[in-house]
Structure formats: structure tokens, C-alpha cells
Amino acid sequence: MASKATRAVGVDIGGTGIKGALVDLERGALLSDRVKVATPAGAEPVDVLVAVRTVLETLGVSEAEVPLGVAFPAIVKHGRTLSAANVSDAWIGFEAERFFEDGLGREIHFANDADVAGVAELRYGAAADQDGLVILTTLGTGIGTAMLHNGTLIPNSELGHLQRAGHKKDAEAWAAYSAMERDELDWAEWSRRLQWYYSHLEFLLSPDLFIVGGGVSKHAQEFLPLLDLQTPIVPAVHRNNAGIIGAAALAVS
Ligand code: BGC
């Protein structure tokens, strides 16, 4: 078959869950149910590999004929993971892409989770046709960011780790969705933290659009209207599936 694949599998590894699905690359839509398993405690490489294998087996796509993209919650450069905010430190400086390829017995495409969510929104969602600077943020266990300028991804932006003046903890420890759960905040209390975060990003980078992804984006109407920003801010069209769709899309680009 000479034509470019129109389907691929995307697996999105997060600090809390590992999700995967078969994706229609023409529409940017899921073709299968979404399979989710919990991220193993400690998120050690071998345990994460086993969990990814489980996701692929459950999807019935363990064979190599369907391209596979894998997204990971760390800096990813030349196939290596260079940070580990919500996973084991064993990933720092680790040949992760090769490790998954060896362990799964097939080729994969490998990238940062927020970056692939940005690619999904660029191709099939809220960032399509948007000029200037778009900043996608994923609010989950951590805060992931993707910077898109005139349709080009600037990878590994890591703006979830901005430091707050006078505080030991960084932005994601203060304002991620996990912080809302941990500190038992209501929407109004959490949105005051988000207000600080997005205002700070706005001041530093003067974006043209913010996109909010992550699982909590399905409740966007509870907190986005509480924010007072110069920059338009919208939920990700693909909500929490943006990572799966973007990982799949990158597998074929
Ligand atoms: C990591 C990022 C990741 C984000 C969302 C952060 O802690 O440093 O690489 O994109 O969490 O998972």
C-alpha cells in the first residue's frame, strides 16, 4: 500500500492515567473507544511500558501495521526524556523512545504530551487558522504547555514550571488541576490561582489565544468565565483527547 496511512494509534502517558485510542487522521477523531489504565505508582520505565502494552492489547492494535505515536509528560529531545516532574527520576536523560521501541517490538513516534495536544488543536481544533502566538495549557497532574507560532510548534516550552516570586513551589504545584483537588478548592478559589498564572503568561508572552486542555477542560464553563484576561481563552476542542489525537497525528507526519 503506497498511500499515506489515514489511521494511527495515539497513546498519551500522563502522571495519573495512560490513555489510548485508534484515530482517524482525516477528521482528527477517535475511531475506537478510549482505553485508560492507571499510571503505575512511581511511574518507573518498566512499569509504564507494561501499562502501554496493556493499552495496545486492549485496543487490539499490538501489531506494527498501524502507526503509533506516544506522548510523555516530560521534555523530549531526540527521543530522550530530559525531565521528570510527575514520573520516576529514572526518566531523566533516558533513551525513552528506543526503550519503548525495543519493549513493544515496533517503531513509534515520541513527543511531549502538551506539544502533541497543541498539534491536535492546530490541525483539527481551536488553533486552526489562528495567526500569531497560541499557548495551549493542559491542566492535569501538572501544567503542560505548547507554544504555536503562526502554525509552527515551538517544542518543550515547560511553562508549567514558572516560578512564583517568593514561593518555593512552581506554577504547576500551585495551579494545576491536581492542586485544586489536593487543596480542596472550589472553582472560585482555583480560578484565583489560574488568574495569577494566565496573567503572568500574558504579561511575559503577549499571546493571541490561550487554549485550555486536560480532563478539567470539560468543565470549562465553571472557571473560564471567572478569569479576567486581555487574551481570548477557550477550551480545547478535543478536550482531554487532544493528546491521543496529536500523538497519532505525529506518527504519520
Ligand atoms: C512536565 C511537562 C508536561 C506537563 C503535563 C509537567 O510537569 O514537566 O513536560 O507536559 O507536566 O503533563
py3Dmol code that shows the C-alpha trace and the ligand (Angstrom):
import py3Dmol

protein = """\
ATOM      1  CA  MET A   1       0.000   0.000   0.000  1.00  0.00           C
ATOM      2  CA  ALA A   2       1.692   3.216  -1.149  1.00  0.00           C
ATOM      3  CA  SER A   3      -0.744   5.827   0.165  1.00  0.00           C
ATOM      4  CA  LYS A   4      -0.215   7.590   3.474  1.00  0.00           C
ATOM      5  CA  ALA A   5      -1.916   5.982   6.480  1.00  0.00           C
ATOM      6  CA  THR A   6      -5.255   7.525   7.390  1.00  0.00           C
ATOM      7  CA  ARG A   7      -5.395   5.849  10.783  1.00  0.00           C
ATOM      8  CA  ALA A   8      -2.925   5.709  13.638  1.00  0.00           C
ATOM      9  CA  VAL A   9      -2.886   4.876  17.307  1.00  0.00           C
ATOM     10  CA  GLY A  10      -2.194   7.561  19.884  1.00  0.00           C
ATOM     11  CA  VAL A  11      -1.115   6.776  23.443  1.00  0.00           C
ATOM     12  CA  ASP A  12      -0.988   9.616  25.960  1.00  0.00           C
ATOM     13  CA  ILE A  13       1.037   8.836  29.076  1.00  0.00           C
ATOM     14  CA  GLY A  14       0.130  11.125  31.961  1.00  0.00           C
ATOM     15  CA  GLY A  15       1.069  11.425  35.606  1.00  0.00           C
ATOM     16  CA  THR A  16      -2.247   9.788  36.609  1.00  0.00           C
ATOM     17  CA  GLY A  17      -3.516   7.790  33.619  1.00  0.00           C
ATOM     18  CA  ILE A  18      -2.327   6.230  30.370  1.00  0.00           C
ATOM     19  CA  LYS A  19      -4.907   6.589  27.597  1.00  0.00           C
ATOM     20  CA  GLY A  20      -5.005   5.335  24.050  1.00  0.00           C
ATOM     21  CA  ALA A  21      -7.269   5.049  21.023  1.00  0.00           C
ATOM     22  CA  LEU A  22      -7.276   4.451  17.293  1.00  0.00           C
ATOM     23  CA  VAL A  23      -7.576   7.787  15.499  1.00  0.00           C
ATOM     24  CA  ASP A  24      -8.982   8.852  12.130  1.00  0.00           C
ATOM     25  CA  LEU A  25      -6.312  11.238  10.849  1.00  0.00           C
ATOM     26  CA  GLU A  26      -8.527  12.859   8.236  1.00  0.00           C
ATOM     27  CA  ARG A  27     -11.093  14.061  10.756  1.00  0.00           C
ATOM     28  CA  GLY A  28      -8.957  14.085  13.886  1.00  0.00           C
ATOM     29  CA  ALA A  29     -11.498  11.914  15.670  1.00  0.00           C
ATOM     30  CA  LEU A  30     -11.388   8.725  17.728  1.00  0.00           C
ATOM     31  CA  LEU A  31     -12.267   5.565  15.784  1.00  0.00           C
ATOM     32  CA  SER A  32     -12.308   3.323  18.837  1.00  0.00           C
ATOM     33  CA  ASP A  33     -13.294   3.547  22.458  1.00  0.00           C
ATOM     34  CA  ARG A  34     -10.718   5.252  24.621  1.00  0.00           C
ATOM     35  CA  VAL A  35      -8.787   2.744  26.731  1.00  0.00           C
ATOM     36  CA  LYS A  36      -7.408   4.018  30.022  1.00  0.00           C
ATOM     37  CA  VAL A  37      -5.266   2.390  32.699  1.00  0.00           C
ATOM     38  CA  ALA A  38      -3.846   4.000  35.832  1.00  0.00           C
ATOM     39  CA  THR A  39      -0.245   5.171  35.631  1.00  0.00           C
ATOM     40  CA  PRO A  40       1.664   2.685  37.827  1.00  0.00           C
ATOM     41  CA  ALA A  41       2.727   4.075  41.215  1.00  0.00           C
ATOM     42  CA  GLY A  42       6.198   5.592  40.924  1.00  0.00           C
ATOM     43  CA  ALA A  43       5.959   5.541  37.098  1.00  0.00           C
ATOM     44  CA  GLU A  44       9.152   3.535  36.642  1.00  0.00           C
ATOM     45  CA  PRO A  45      10.061   2.867  32.972  1.00  0.00           C
ATOM     46  CA  VAL A  46       9.399  -0.895  33.011  1.00  0.00           C
ATOM     47  CA  ASP A  47       6.017  -0.489  34.713  1.00  0.00           C
ATOM     48  CA  VAL A  48       4.961   2.241  32.286  1.00  0.00           C
ATOM     49  CA  LEU A  49       5.998   0.035  29.358  1.00  0.00           C
ATOM     50  CA  VAL A  50       3.850  -2.818  30.675  1.00  0.00           C
ATOM     51  CA  ALA A  51       0.894  -0.437  31.064  1.00  0.00           C
ATOM     52  CA  VAL A  52       1.331   0.860  27.489  1.00  0.00           C
ATOM     53  CA  ARG A  53       1.409  -2.730  26.261  1.00  0.00           C
ATOM     54  CA  THR A  54      -1.860  -3.397  28.112  1.00  0.00           C
ATOM     55  CA  VAL A  55      -3.474  -0.383  26.438  1.00  0.00           C
ATOM     56  CA  LEU A  56      -2.366  -1.580  22.981  1.00  0.00           C
ATOM     57  CA  GLU A  57      -3.518  -5.136  23.613  1.00  0.00           C
ATOM     58  CA  THR A  58      -6.893  -3.934  24.859  1.00  0.00           C
ATOM     59  CA  LEU A  59      -7.242  -1.825  21.720  1.00  0.00           C
ATOM     60  CA  GLY A  60      -6.308  -4.880  19.659  1.00  0.00           C
ATOM     61  CA  VAL A  61      -3.528  -2.975  17.875  1.00  0.00           C
ATOM     62  CA  SER A  62      -0.362  -4.635  19.159  1.00  0.00           C
ATOM     63  CA  GLU A  63       0.734  -5.338  15.577  1.00  0.00           C
ATOM     64  CA  ALA A  64       3.014  -2.870  13.863  1.00  0.00           C
ATOM     65  CA  GLU A  65       0.893  -2.194  10.759  1.00  0.00           C
ATOM     66  CA  VAL A  66      -0.907   0.764  12.345  1.00  0.00           C
ATOM     67  CA  PRO A  67       1.483   3.692  13.068  1.00  0.00           C
ATOM     68  CA  LEU A  68       1.864   4.510  16.770  1.00  0.00           C
ATOM     69  CA  GLY A  69       2.539   7.836  18.472  1.00  0.00           C
ATOM     70  CA  VAL A  70       3.348   8.010  22.171  1.00  0.00           C
ATOM     71  CA  ALA A  71       3.152  11.195  24.244  1.00  0.00           C
ATOM     72  CA  PHE A  72       5.010  11.575  27.542  1.00  0.00           C
ATOM     73  CA  PRO A  73       4.855  14.164  30.372  1.00  0.00           C
ATOM     74  CA  ALA A  74       8.470  15.348  30.183  1.00  0.00           C
ATOM     75  CA  ILE A  75      10.887  17.272  27.997  1.00  0.00           C
ATOM     76  CA  VAL A  76      11.568  15.053  24.968  1.00  0.00           C
ATOM     77  CA  LYS A  77      14.577  15.744  22.791  1.00  0.00           C
ATOM     78  CA  HIS A  78      15.914  13.374  20.137  1.00  0.00           C
ATOM     79  CA  GLY A  79      13.966  10.523  21.699  1.00  0.00           C
ATOM     80  CA  ARG A  80      15.341  11.105  25.192  1.00  0.00           C
ATOM     81  CA  THR A  81      13.319  12.231  28.191  1.00  0.00           C
ATOM     82  CA  LEU A  82      15.181  15.022  29.964  1.00  0.00           C
ATOM     83  CA  SER A  83      12.958  15.792  32.959  1.00  0.00           C
ATOM     84  CA  ALA A  84      10.633  14.010  35.371  1.00  0.00           C
ATOM     85  CA  ALA A  85       8.212  16.229  37.267  1.00  0.00           C
ATOM     86  CA  ASN A  86       5.449  13.671  37.879  1.00  0.00           C
ATOM     87  CA  VAL A  87       7.197  10.393  36.978  1.00  0.00           C
ATOM     88  CA  SER A  88      10.229   8.476  38.263  1.00  0.00           C
ATOM     89  CA  ASP A  89      13.600  10.261  38.126  1.00  0.00           C
ATOM     90  CA  ALA A  90      14.812   7.257  36.116  1.00  0.00           C
ATOM     91  CA  TRP A  91      13.404   9.044  33.027  1.00  0.00           C
ATOM     92  CA  ILE A  92      15.887  11.906  33.291  1.00  0.00           C
ATOM     93  CA  GLY A  93      18.397  11.513  30.472  1.00  0.00           C
ATOM     94  CA  PHE A  94      16.764   8.227  29.451  1.00  0.00           C
ATOM     95  CA  GLU A  95      16.644   6.825  25.881  1.00  0.00           C
ATOM     96  CA  ALA A  96      12.877   6.525  26.205  1.00  0.00           C
ATOM     97  CA  GLU A  97      11.920   6.252  22.535  1.00  0.00           C
ATOM     98  CA  ARG A  98      14.367   3.396  21.978  1.00  0.00           C
ATOM     99  CA  PHE A  99      13.215   1.759  25.230  1.00  0.00           C
ATOM    100  CA  PHE A 100       9.572   1.762  24.061  1.00  0.00           C
ATOM    101  CA  GLU A 101      10.532   0.585  20.568  1.00  0.00           C
ATOM    102  CA  ASP A 102      12.549  -2.315  21.962  1.00  0.00           C
ATOM    103  CA  GLY A 103       9.886  -3.185  24.532  1.00  0.00           C
ATOM    104  CA  LEU A 104       6.982  -3.003  22.085  1.00  0.00           C
ATOM    105  CA  GLY A 105       8.902  -4.532  19.187  1.00  0.00           C
ATOM    106  CA  ARG A 106       7.894  -1.789  16.756  1.00  0.00           C
ATOM    107  CA  GLU A 107       8.631   1.774  15.661  1.00  0.00           C
ATOM    108  CA  ILE A 108       6.969   4.627  17.499  1.00  0.00           C
ATOM    109  CA  HIS A 109       6.911   8.416  17.331  1.00  0.00           C
ATOM    110  CA  PHE A 110       7.592  10.013  20.647  1.00  0.00           C
ATOM    111  CA  ALA A 111       6.985  13.570  21.924  1.00  0.00           C
ATOM    112  CA  ASN A 112       5.940  15.714  24.890  1.00  0.00           C
ATOM    113  CA  ASP A 113       2.265  15.344  25.878  1.00  0.00           C
ATOM    114  CA  ALA A 114       1.329  19.029  25.803  1.00  0.00           C
ATOM    115  CA  ASP A 115       3.135  19.548  22.496  1.00  0.00           C
ATOM    116  CA  VAL A 116       1.117  16.810  20.808  1.00  0.00           C
ATOM    117  CA  ALA A 117      -2.112  18.234  22.262  1.00  0.00           C
ATOM    118  CA  GLY A 118      -1.072  21.529  20.649  1.00  0.00           C
ATOM    119  CA  VAL A 119      -0.561  19.778  17.321  1.00  0.00           C
ATOM    120  CA  ALA A 120      -4.043  18.218  17.571  1.00  0.00           C
ATOM    121  CA  GLU A 121      -5.653  21.603  18.211  1.00  0.00           C
ATOM    122  CA  LEU A 122      -3.620  23.132  15.390  1.00  0.00           C
ATOM    123  CA  ARG A 123      -4.666  20.523  12.848  1.00  0.00           C
ATOM    124  CA  TYR A 124      -8.192  19.797  13.962  1.00  0.00           C
ATOM    125  CA  GLY A 125      -9.281  22.250  16.636  1.00  0.00           C
ATOM    126  CA  ALA A 126      -9.131  25.608  18.361  1.00  0.00           C
ATOM    127  CA  ALA A 127      -5.753  26.697  16.941  1.00  0.00           C
ATOM    128  CA  ALA A 128      -6.563  26.009  13.277  1.00  0.00           C
ATOM    129  CA  ASP A 129      -6.192  29.203  11.191  1.00  0.00           C
ATOM    130  CA  GLN A 130      -5.079  31.215  14.225  1.00  0.00           C
ATOM    131  CA  ASP A 131      -2.252  33.656  13.430  1.00  0.00           C
ATOM    132  CA  GLY A 132       0.287  34.820  15.945  1.00  0.00           C
ATOM    133  CA  LEU A 133       1.094  33.108  19.213  1.00  0.00           C
ATOM    134  CA  VAL A 134      -1.183  30.420  20.643  1.00  0.00           C
ATOM    135  CA  ILE A 135      -0.405  28.961  24.064  1.00  0.00           C
ATOM    136  CA  LEU A 136      -2.147  25.699  24.871  1.00  0.00           C
ATOM    137  CA  THR A 137      -2.072  24.699  28.514  1.00  0.00           C
ATOM    138  CA  THR A 138      -3.074  21.308  29.857  1.00  0.00           C
ATOM    139  CA  LEU A 139      -4.365  21.426  33.423  1.00  0.00           C
ATOM    140  CA  GLY A 140      -3.963  17.989  34.980  1.00  0.00           C
ATOM    141  CA  THR A 141      -1.482  16.363  37.332  1.00  0.00           C
ATOM    142  CA  GLY A 142       0.925  19.063  36.162  1.00  0.00           C
ATOM    143  CA  ILE A 143       0.613  22.011  33.795  1.00  0.00           C
ATOM    144  CA  GLY A 144       1.834  21.273  30.292  1.00  0.00           C
ATOM    145  CA  THR A 145       2.251  23.953  27.659  1.00  0.00           C
ATOM    146  CA  ALA A 146       2.531  24.042  23.882  1.00  0.00           C
ATOM    147  CA  MET A 147       3.581  27.232  22.089  1.00  0.00           C
ATOM    148  CA  LEU A 148       2.399  27.557  18.500  1.00  0.00           C
ATOM    149  CA  HIS A 149       3.533  30.498  16.409  1.00  0.00           C
ATOM    150  CA  ASN A 150       1.823  31.050  13.054  1.00  0.00           C
ATOM    151  CA  GLY A 151       1.083  27.341  12.929  1.00  0.00           C
ATOM    152  CA  THR A 152       4.533  26.136  13.948  1.00  0.00           C
ATOM    153  CA  LEU A 153       5.137  24.326  17.215  1.00  0.00           C
ATOM    154  CA  ILE A 154       7.985  25.605  19.385  1.00  0.00           C
ATOM    155  CA  PRO A 155       8.572  22.380  21.342  1.00  0.00           C
ATOM    156  CA  ASN A 156       9.280  21.763  25.035  1.00  0.00           C
ATOM    157  CA  SER A 157       8.153  25.125  26.385  1.00  0.00           C
ATOM    158  CA  GLU A 158       7.602  23.862  30.004  1.00  0.00           C
ATOM    159  CA  LEU A 159       5.779  26.997  31.155  1.00  0.00           C
ATOM    160  CA  GLY A 160       4.106  24.990  33.910  1.00  0.00           C
ATOM    161  CA  HIS A 161       7.345  25.351  35.812  1.00  0.00           C
ATOM    162  CA  LEU A 162       7.390  29.142  36.008  1.00  0.00           C
ATOM    163  CA  GLN A 163       8.403  30.146  39.499  1.00  0.00           C
ATOM    164  CA  ARG A 164       6.164  32.291  41.660  1.00  0.00           C
ATOM    165  CA  ALA A 165       8.026  35.176  43.240  1.00  0.00           C
ATOM    166  CA  GLY A 166       8.609  34.491  46.926  1.00  0.00           C
ATOM    167  CA  HIS A 167       7.365  30.897  46.778  1.00  0.00           C
ATOM    168  CA  LYS A 168       9.255  27.615  46.781  1.00  0.00           C
ATOM    169  CA  LYS A 169       6.732  25.766  44.618  1.00  0.00           C
ATOM    170  CA  ASP A 170       6.320  26.433  40.926  1.00  0.00           C
ATOM    171  CA  ALA A 171       3.207  27.305  38.928  1.00  0.00           C
ATOM    172  CA  GLU A 172       2.007  23.747  38.386  1.00  0.00           C
ATOM    173  CA  ALA A 173       2.299  22.849  42.075  1.00  0.00           C
ATOM    174  CA  TRP A 174       0.079  25.858  42.806  1.00  0.00           C
ATOM    175  CA  ALA A 175      -2.380  25.964  39.921  1.00  0.00           C
ATOM    176  CA  ALA A 176      -2.634  22.546  38.196  1.00  0.00           C
ATOM    177  CA  TYR A 177      -5.932  20.691  38.496  1.00  0.00           C
ATOM    178  CA  SER A 178      -4.202  18.334  40.966  1.00  0.00           C
ATOM    179  CA  ALA A 179      -3.622  21.363  43.242  1.00  0.00           C
ATOM    180  CA  MET A 180      -7.358  22.100  43.186  1.00  0.00           C
ATOM    181  CA  GLU A 181      -8.064  18.517  44.249  1.00  0.00           C
ATOM    182  CA  ARG A 182      -5.239  18.382  46.791  1.00  0.00           C
ATOM    183  CA  ASP A 183      -6.190  21.670  48.464  1.00  0.00           C
ATOM    184  CA  GLU A 184      -9.941  21.002  48.100  1.00  0.00           C
ATOM    185  CA  LEU A 185     -10.560  24.308  46.329  1.00  0.00           C
ATOM    186  CA  ASP A 186     -13.866  25.335  44.820  1.00  0.00           C
ATOM    187  CA  TRP A 187     -13.999  26.775  41.286  1.00  0.00           C
ATOM    188  CA  ALA A 188     -13.723  30.377  42.511  1.00  0.00           C
ATOM    189  CA  GLU A 189     -10.693  29.621  44.703  1.00  0.00           C
ATOM    190  CA  TRP A 190      -8.956  27.674  41.965  1.00  0.00           C
ATOM    191  CA  SER A 191      -9.672  30.330  39.369  1.00  0.00           C
ATOM    192  CA  ARG A 192      -7.869  32.920  41.513  1.00  0.00           C
ATOM    193  CA  ARG A 193      -4.759  30.758  41.133  1.00  0.00           C
ATOM    194  CA  LEU A 194      -5.415  30.405  37.404  1.00  0.00           C
ATOM    195  CA  GLN A 195      -5.871  34.164  37.191  1.00  0.00           C
ATOM    196  CA  TRP A 196      -2.352  34.650  38.524  1.00  0.00           C
ATOM    197  CA  TYR A 197      -0.983  32.030  36.145  1.00  0.00           C
ATOM    198  CA  TYR A 198      -2.610  33.205  32.913  1.00  0.00           C
ATOM    199  CA  SER A 199      -1.994  36.892  33.736  1.00  0.00           C
ATOM    200  CA  HIS A 200       1.667  36.085  34.220  1.00  0.00           C
ATOM    201  CA  LEU A 201       1.864  34.202  30.906  1.00  0.00           C
ATOM    202  CA  GLU A 202       0.013  37.049  29.229  1.00  0.00           C
ATOM    203  CA  PHE A 203       2.446  39.640  30.565  1.00  0.00           C
ATOM    204  CA  LEU A 204       5.517  37.608  29.606  1.00  0.00           C
ATOM    205  CA  LEU A 205       4.461  36.466  26.125  1.00  0.00           C
ATOM    206  CA  SER A 206       1.552  38.587  24.811  1.00  0.00           C
ATOM    207  CA  PRO A 207      -0.218  35.641  23.189  1.00  0.00           C
ATOM    208  CA  ASP A 208      -3.124  35.918  20.755  1.00  0.00           C
ATOM    209  CA  LEU A 209      -5.048  32.940  22.122  1.00  0.00           C
ATOM    210  CA  PHE A 210      -4.989  30.638  25.140  1.00  0.00           C
ATOM    211  CA  ILE A 211      -6.381  27.112  24.775  1.00  0.00           C
ATOM    212  CA  VAL A 212      -7.150  25.094  27.888  1.00  0.00           C
ATOM    213  CA  GLY A 213      -6.901  21.302  27.704  1.00  0.00           C
ATOM    214  CA  GLY A 214      -6.686  18.451  30.190  1.00  0.00           C
ATOM    215  CA  GLY A 215      -9.538  16.490  31.746  1.00  0.00           C
ATOM    216  CA  VAL A 216     -10.940  19.502  33.573  1.00  0.00           C
ATOM    217  CA  SER A 217     -11.487  21.350  30.282  1.00  0.00           C
ATOM    218  CA  LYS A 218     -14.846  19.575  30.021  1.00  0.00           C
ATOM    219  CA  HIS A 219     -15.886  21.818  32.939  1.00  0.00           C
ATOM    220  CA  ALA A 220     -14.502  24.956  31.275  1.00  0.00           C
ATOM    221  CA  GLN A 221     -17.743  26.883  31.806  1.00  0.00           C
ATOM    222  CA  GLU A 222     -17.161  26.611  35.581  1.00  0.00           C
ATOM    223  CA  PHE A 223     -13.871  28.507  35.586  1.00  0.00           C
ATOM    224  CA  LEU A 224     -13.010  30.217  32.287  1.00  0.00           C
ATOM    225  CA  PRO A 225     -15.764  32.861  32.720  1.00  0.00           C
ATOM    226  CA  LEU A 226     -14.217  33.756  36.105  1.00  0.00           C
ATOM    227  CA  LEU A 227     -10.925  34.812  34.514  1.00  0.00           C
ATOM    228  CA  ASP A 228     -10.223  38.399  33.542  1.00  0.00           C
ATOM    229  CA  LEU A 229      -7.668  38.478  30.716  1.00  0.00           C
ATOM    230  CA  GLN A 230      -6.882  40.558  27.637  1.00  0.00           C
ATOM    231  CA  THR A 231      -6.310  37.384  25.640  1.00  0.00           C
ATOM    232  CA  PRO A 232      -9.189  35.191  24.454  1.00  0.00           C
ATOM    233  CA  ILE A 233      -9.207  31.872  26.340  1.00  0.00           C
ATOM    234  CA  VAL A 234     -11.121  28.836  25.052  1.00  0.00           C
ATOM    235  CA  PRO A 235     -11.336  25.129  25.897  1.00  0.00           C
ATOM    236  CA  ALA A 236      -9.515  22.649  23.667  1.00  0.00           C
ATOM    237  CA  VAL A 237     -11.973  21.380  21.043  1.00  0.00           C
ATOM    238  CA  HIS A 238     -10.703  17.861  21.692  1.00  0.00           C
ATOM    239  CA  ARG A 239     -10.714  18.282  25.474  1.00  0.00           C
ATOM    240  CA  ASN A 240      -8.711  15.510  27.088  1.00  0.00           C
ATOM    241  CA  ASN A 241      -8.436  13.533  23.838  1.00  0.00           C
ATOM    242  CA  ALA A 242      -6.141  16.129  22.272  1.00  0.00           C
ATOM    243  CA  GLY A 243      -3.052  14.224  23.481  1.00  0.00           C
ATOM    244  CA  ILE A 244      -4.217  10.945  21.940  1.00  0.00           C
ATOM    245  CA  ILE A 245      -5.179  12.604  18.656  1.00  0.00           C
ATOM    246  CA  GLY A 246      -1.966  14.643  18.445  1.00  0.00           C
ATOM    247  CA  ALA A 247       0.242  11.643  19.250  1.00  0.00           C
ATOM    248  CA  ALA A 248      -1.484   9.669  16.491  1.00  0.00           C
ATOM    249  CA  ALA A 249      -1.154  12.576  14.046  1.00  0.00           C
ATOM    250  CA  LEU A 250       2.582  12.879  14.661  1.00  0.00           C
ATOM    251  CA  ALA A 251       3.039   9.162  13.978  1.00  0.00           C
ATOM    252  CA  VAL A 252       2.254   9.792  10.322  1.00  0.00           C
ATOM    253  CA  SER A 253       3.712  13.254   9.671  1.00  0.00           C
TER     254      SER A 253
END
"""
ligand_1 = """\
12
BGC
C 6.037 18.323 32.702
C 5.693 18.613 31.257
C 4.341 18.040 30.915
C 3.293 18.520 31.898
C 1.933 17.922 31.641
C 4.904 18.828 33.585
O 5.194 18.539 34.923
O 7.235 18.960 33.088
O 6.691 18.077 30.416
O 3.992 18.437 29.622
O 3.681 18.211 33.223
O 1.952 16.546 31.743
"""
view = py3Dmol.view(width=600, height=400)
view.addModel(protein, "pdb")
view.setStyle({"model": 0}, {"cartoon": {"style": "trace"}})
view.addModel(ligand_1, "xyz")
view.setStyle({"model": 1}, {"stick": {}})
view.zoomTo()
view.show()
